[in-house]
Amino acid sequence: MSEIFELVTLFDAVLELCKVKNGEIFAVLTEGGGNADYADAFLLAARERGASAYQVNVPKSVPRPGSLKKLTSLSGNTGAVAALKGADMILDLIGLLWSAEQRELQAAGARILTCRESAENIVRMFPTAELRRRVEAGAKELSSARRMHVTSSAGTDVVYQLGQYPVITQYGYTDEPGRWDNLPGGFLYSGGKDDGVDGIVVVAPGDMIFPFKRYLTDPIRLVIERGSIVRIEGDHLDAELLRDYMARWQDPRAYAVSHIGWGMDEKARWNFLATSPASSQTGRDGRAFYGNVLFSTGPNSELGGNNDTGCHLDVPLRNCSLILDDREIIKNGTIVPAALRAAGR
C-alpha cells in the first residue's frame, strides 16, 4: 500500500506541472498489461485532480519482418487511436516517439508525456520550472541561428546549415495542447537542412551510442556529406558493430543525419550506464546530461521531415564545443551563456 501511495504522490506532482485539472480527460496508454503499477498510480492521481481518467491497453506487438518504419503496438490500431483522440492528455507508457500515431494524436490536440523511467530516476531528475526556463532560453538561441559548428579535440568538425526545421524542447513535462515531452530529462534539438550537413563526427572513447547502451572503447569516425553518412571509419569492434547494425536495415535513409542539440540537465549522470541496473537504462541520463552535444541519425519526422526510417541512433558526444553563427554556446563540454547555465555550473 505504501508503494502505490508513494507513486500516486510522485505522479500527482508530475500532473501538477502538466496542469491536469478538474474536467479534463486523461488517458494512459499501455501494452500487454505492462506497467500496471504506473498505469494505476497515474489514473488515481488524475482522478484525484478531478480529471476523467481511463486506460487504453493494446496487445504487445512483435517486430514485422521487412518493415522500415517505426512501428509500435499502437500502429494500425485505428480503434485505440480513436479512443485516445478524446483525451486532453495522454500518458504514454509504451514509447510512441517517431511513430505516425504519435503525430496524429498531437495533431488532434492531445498533449503527450512519455514515462518509461524508474521512480528512483524520476525523483532524482524531477523536472522543474527552472530547467524549463533554461531549455527555452536555449531554444531561442537555436531558433534564431542559421549555422551550427561543432568541434572537439577528438576530431569532430561538422557544420549544420539551420532554418529548415523547428526547435524541439524537452524538460520533462507538458502543459500545452499538442506538445510531447519525456519524463524526466532536459535537452533541446533541431535539424540541419536535408542536404546541409557536412564534415566529420568522431565518436570518442567514453561516448555512448543508443540503442546500443554502451560506451565506446575505440573512436569511430563518421564522414558526412550533404546530410548523409558516407563512411563509417574504424578497424575495431565498435565500428564494425555500428556498420553492421545500420546495414541490416537495408535502408539508405538510415544514414541520413537527423537532429542535433545539447543536454542541459545537471541532475543527469554521464556514468549512469556503468553504475545502474540494465533494467533501468532507458537513456534519459545519456541524452540529457549537462553539456553533451546530442548527435543523431535516421528519422526526422518529429521535426516535420519525411524520413521515417526505423533505424535511429542517438549519440551524446562529450567535451565538444558548439557555436551558433558567431555565438559560443558550449566550450569543451561546458555551457557558456549565463542564461543557459545551471546554478553552480
GUVO-415344 format. One record per residue: x, z, y of N, C-alpha, C in turn. Coordinates in steps of 0.02 Angstrom, whole numbers, plus 50000, padded with zeros to 5 digits. Layout:
N
XZYXZYXZY;...
//
This chain:
345
500425000049940500005000050000500435000050063;500995003950062501415004350122501734997650136;501904993750083502234987350094501764982350128;501144981850106500674977250138500524979550209;500494986150220500384988650288500964986550334;501574987150308502154985150349502144977650364;501944973550315501904966350328501364964850379;500784968050373500254966850421500484968750491;500824974350498501074976550563501574971550591;502034969150548502524964250570502184957750591;501724955250551501414948850565500924949350624;500644955250634500224956150694500644955150757;501274957550756501714956650814501864949250824;501934945550769502034938250774501424934950805;500834936750781500214933750807500084935650879;500334941450899500284943350970500674938351013;501284936550991501674931551028501334924751027;500984923250972500644916850966499954916851001;499774922451031499144923151069498534921651027;498554923750963497954923350922497454928550947;496854926350960496374930850993495684930450962;495264934750985494574935050961494224928350969;493904926150914493524919950916493914913850895;494574914350889494964908550866494894907750790;495084901850767495074900250695495794899850672;495954903750620496634904450596496654902650522;497094898050502497144895850433497834897150405;497874898950343498504899750307498534894450252;499084890750251499184885550200499684887850148;499474887850084499904889750028499864884349974;500324884749927500324880149870500404883949805;499984882249756500044885149690499954892649687;499634895549737499544902749737500154906649758;500684903249781501294906649800501224910349867;501714914649880501744918449943501094922349955;500814925149902500174928549909500214934549956;500774938149955500834944049998500844942050072;501214936650088501224934250157500544931650177;500224927750134499564925050150499074930650164;499044935550121498574941150130498724944950195;499354946150208499534950150267499384946350332;499524939850334499354936050394498604935550404;498234934650350497504934250356497214940850381;497474946350355497234952950378497404954050451;498024952150470498224953050540497804948850586;497654942650566497244938250608496534940950613;496264943450558495584946250559495544952350604;496064956450602496074962350645496094960450719;496344954550733496364952150803495714948650822;495234948450777494594945450793494534938150777;495044935250744495024928150727494614927150663;494344921150656494024919050594494584916150550;494734919550495495334917850455495144915450386;495494910250364495384907650296496034904750269;496044903650203496634901150169496474894450135;496944889750140496914883450104497484883450054;497334883649990497844883649938497804877049899;498354873249899498374866749866498814867249804;498694863049754499134863049695499844861349714;500314864649683501024863249697501194856449668;501494852249709501644845349689502304845049651;502394839549615503034838049583503324831949617;503984831149618504284825349651504024818749622;503914813949666503664807449645504244802549641;504384799949582504944795349574504874789249620;505424787449653505434781449694505184782349765;504924788349781504674789349849505244790449897;505234786949954505754787550005505524792050062;504894793750066504634797650121504634805050105;504574809150158504494816350149503794817650123;503744820350062503104822050032503064829550022;502474832350031502354839450019501754840149974;501574846249957500984847449916500344845649953;500374844650019499794842650057499714835050062;500244831350044500244824050052499674820850012;499264816850046498724813250014498104817450000;498114823850017497544828150004497104828350067;496684823350074496284822450135495794828150146;495524830950091495054836450098495384842650127;495984844250103496344850050129496544849050202;496754842850218496934841350287496334842250333;495754839850310495144840550349494974847950361;495064852050309494924859150316495384862450367;496014860250367496504863150414496394860850485;496114854950494495994852350561495494856650600;495114860750566494644865050601494974871150632;495624872250619495954878350642496264877450711;496264882850749496644883050812497394884150796;497534888150745498214889450724498274889250649;498824886350625498964885950553499614889450539;499604893950490500214897150465500424893350403;500984889850408501224885350355501724889150311;501524890350248501964893750201502264888950149;502184882350159502454877650110503004873150138;503034872250203503564868150234503344861050246;502964859950299502694853350315503154849050358;503694851950384504104848350433504304841450409;504284836450454504444829450442503914825750402;503354828950387502824825650349502314822550395;501974817250370501444814050409500864818750420;500744823250372500174827850378500294832850435;500914835150444501034839750500500894836250567;501124830050573501004826450635500254825450647;499884824050594499154823150600498814829550623;499024835150597498734841550616498914843450688;499534842050707499724843350776499334838950825;499234832750806498864828150849498134830450857;497874834050807497194836650811497154842850855;497734845450877497744851050923497934857750893;498044857950827498234864350796498954866150814;499064872450831499744874850837499944877350768;500564875950748500784877250680501414881550682;501424886550639502014890750631502204890850558;502814888550543503074888850475503424895550465;503314898650408503634905050393503834905150319;504494904750307504734904850238505334909650230;505444913850279505994918550278505754925350250;506234929350228506074936050204505874940450263;505494945650249505284950250301505884953450335;506414954850296507014957850325507334953250376;507344946750362507634942050409507204941250471;506544941350462506094940850519506194946850566;506254952850537506374958750577507034958250615;507554956150580508224955750611508244950550667;507904944950657507924939450706507254938750743;506904944250751506224943850778506234940350846;505784935450856505794931550918505604935750979;505864933751036505724937351098505584932351154;505264934851206505134930651265505784928651298;506294932951294506944931251324507274925551287;507234925451221507514919751183507144913451204;506494913751210506104907851231506344905551300;506454910251346506674908351413507324904551411;507794906951371508454903651368508404896851333;508014896451280507924889951245507604884851292;507104887051329506764882351375507224880451434;507664885051454508164883251505508644877951478;508824878551414509234873451383508874866851378;508214867151366507814860951361507814857251427;507794860851483507824857551548508484853851557;509024857051536509684853751540509694847451498;509454847951437509484842351390509014836651410;508424838351434507934833151450508134829051511;508544831951555508744828251616509384824151605;509714825151549510354821751536510234814851506;510714810451516510684803751487511274802251441;511734807051436512324806051393512554812851368;512684813151303512974819151273513634817351239;514144821351252514794820251222514994826651185;515104826051120515284831751078515994830651051;516424835751059517114835351035517284841851000;517824841650961518084847750930518824846650913;519174852150904519884851750885519964849050814;519424849150774519444846450706519434838850706;519244835750763519244828450767518584825350785;518054829350793517414826450816517484823550886;517224817550895517224814350961516664809150958;516064811250977515474806950970515064807151033;514774801451051514374800751112513664798651093;513174802151122512464800551114512194797951180;511884792151178511504789751236510794792551230;510594796451279509964800151276509414796651317;508804799251310508254796851351507694793551313;507814791551250507294788251211506794793251182;507044799351166506634804251131506564810751171;506024814451159505924820851194506374826351167;506344832051199506704837951177506224842451139;506444844851081506054849451040506374856351044;505964861451057506214868251060505944872351002;506364877050980506154881950930506394888850952;505914893550955506094900450972505694905450931;505354903050879505074907550829504334908950834;503984906150884503264907050888502964901350928;502304900650925501964895250961501304897650989;501194896351053500564898351085500234892551123;500444886351107500184880551142499874875651092;499284872751108498964867951062499434862251043;499464860750979499854855050955500594856350947;500814862550961501524863950957501704867250890;502284865050862502544867850800503154872150813;503244877350774503854881250775503974884150706;504554887350699504774890150635505004897250647;504754901950609504914909050616505454911050566;506014913950589506244915150657506804910150675;507154911350731507734907350749507634903250812;508164902550852508104898950915508624893450923;508394887350932508834881750948508414876150978;508734870750999508384865151029508754858751011;508404853151016508714846850998508324841051027;508654835451030508344829051047508674823851002;508614817451019508924812250980509244807051025;509774804051001510064798451037509644792151029;509754787351071509414780951062509574778150993;509104774350966509174772150896509834768650883;510094764850931510734761550921511254764250970;511144770450994511554773151048511974779151029;512204779550967512644784950947513264781750915;513854783550943514474780550919515034785850920;515454785550869516034789950869516174792950801;516494798750801516704802250740516424809250740;516134811250684515944818250673516354820850614;516734826150626517114829350573516784835850554;516544836150493516264842250466516844846150437;517014851750469517644855250455517534860850403;518074863250373518014868950328517674874850363;517204877850329516804883250358516154880950388;516084874450401515434871750422514974871350362;514324871150375513814870850322513474864150321;513234862150262512804856350255512164858650221;511594857550253510944858650222510654851850203;510384850950143510134856150099510634858850047;511274857250051511754859650001511804867250002;511714870350061511784877550068512474879850044;512984876650071513664878550053514134877250112;514674881150114515194880050163515684874950136;515914870450179516414865650159517094869050152;517484866650105518174868950097518674863750119;518444857550126518864852050149518474847950201;518824844950249518474841350302518174834650277;517604832950305517294826350294517264822750361;517474816550361517484812650422516934807350419;516454807750465515904803050468516024798150525;516054791750509516144786550558515464783750576;515284783950640514614782050663514664776150711;514264771150697514234765250741513504763450753;513324762750816512654760550837512104764550801;512204771150796511684775550772511654776650697;512144774150660512144774950587512844776750562;512844780750509513484782250475513694776150435;514284773550449514534767650414515064769450363;515374775350369515864777550319515854785150314;515914787550252515994794750239516684795550208;517154798250246517854798250226518074805050201;518444805050147518704811050116518804809750042;519354812150014519504810849943519474817249902;518974821449918518904827949885518174828849864;518034834549833517374835749804516824835749857;516934839049913516414839449964516184832549987;516664828150001516494821450024516154817449968;516394818349907516094814749851515364816949839;515234823449845514544825949839514094822949892;514344822649954513934820050008513794812649998;514304808749980514194801549967513694800449912;513754804349858513304803449801512594805449819;512514810949855511844813249873511484808149916;511824805549967511494800850012511354794149977;511804792049933511714785649899511134785849850;510994791549822510474791849770509784790349797;509684791049864509044789449893508904781949895;509434778049890509374770749893508964768549954;509124771550010508754770350072509254769850129;509354764050158509844763450213509674767850272;509034769750279508844773950335509104781150329;509334782850268509624789550258510244790550300;510584785050317511224785450353511124785350429;510504784850452510374785050524510524791950552;510774792150612510874798550647510204800850675;510044807050665509404809850688509524814450747;509264820450745509274824750805509964827950816;510064830150877510674833550897510484839050947;510784844850940510624850350985511094856150974;510874862150992511324867850984510934874250972;511254879050937510954885450920511034890450976;510524894750985510514899451041510334906551020;510294907850955510054914350932510654918850915;510784923650958511354928150947511244932950888;510624933350863510494937750806510564934050739;510644927450741510764923550680511494924150661;511634923850596512314925050572512594918950537;513184916750561513534911250527513704913050455;513864919350441514094921350375513534922650325;512914920950344512334922850304512364919950233;512594913850225512614910850158513074914750111;513594917750139514074921250098513894928450085;513424931250123513294938350120512584940250100;512174935350085511464936750071511254933550005;510734936149973510494933349910510284926049919;510414922049868510234914949872509494913949883;509074918449858508354917749864508114918249936;508514921149980508314922050049508624916950096;508984912050069509364907450111508974901050123;508544901150174508164895150191508494891250247;509014893950279509384890150328509254891850400;508824896850413508684898450483509304901150518;509684905450486510304907850516510774902150530;510874897850481511364892450488511194887650544;510564886050552510374881250604510354884350674;510254890850677510134894050742510714898050769;511254899150729511754903950753512064901650819;512224906450859512394905650929512994901050939;512894895750977513444891250996513604885750948;513234885150892513374879550847513084873150876;513384867550861513104860950877512774858250813;512124857350816511744855350756511684847850752;512094844850709512094837650697511634836150638;511254830750643510754829350591510724821850576;510524820250514510434813350493509754812450460;509524806150459508904804550423508304803950468;507744807350451507114806150485507124808350558;506744804550599506664806350669505924806250689;505484806550639504764805950653504504811650696;504794817650690504584823250732504734821950805;505224817750818505394815850886504974810050912;504594807050867504194801250886504474794650861;505004795050820505314788950794504964786350731;505234780950705504924777650647505274779150580;505804782850581506174784250520505864790250485;505564789050426505264794450388505584795150319;506224793450314506574794250251506554801450228;506574802450163506584809250136507264812450135;507784808650151508474811250150508644814150218;508684820650222508814824050286509384828950278;509874828450322510434833150324510434836750391;510514843250390510664847150449511374849950440;511794848950491512494850850485512694854750548;512654861450545512874865450602513634865450607;513894863150663514604862450674514854868250718;515384871450696515664876950735516204874450783;516344878650834516924877750878516944870950912;516354868250929516314861950964516234863051039;516364857751077516214857551148515684852151158;515214853451203514654848851215514554848151290;514564841951313514474840351384513864835851392;513414837751437512844833651455512994830351522;513024823651522513254819951581513934822851601;513984826351657514624829451676514584837051676;514074839851643513974847151643514164850151575;514614854951576514844858151514514334863351491;514074862451431513574866951403513894871651352;514314869051310514664873051259515404871451263;515814876651261516544875751259516824879551200;517074875751151517364878651091516904883851058;516264882151054515774886451021515484891951064;515654892051128515384897051174514934893751225;514324896351233513854893551281514084895451352;514084890451396514394891351462513894893251517;513344889551529512914891151586512614898151580;512614901851635512374908751634511644909151613;511234904351632510524904551617510384903551542;510874901151505510784899751434511114905151391;511544909251420511914914151381511494920151363;511624922851303511304929051282511664934851316;511324940351324511624946251355512234948451315;512774949651351513384951951318513804946651285;513604940151291513984934751259514344930551312;
//
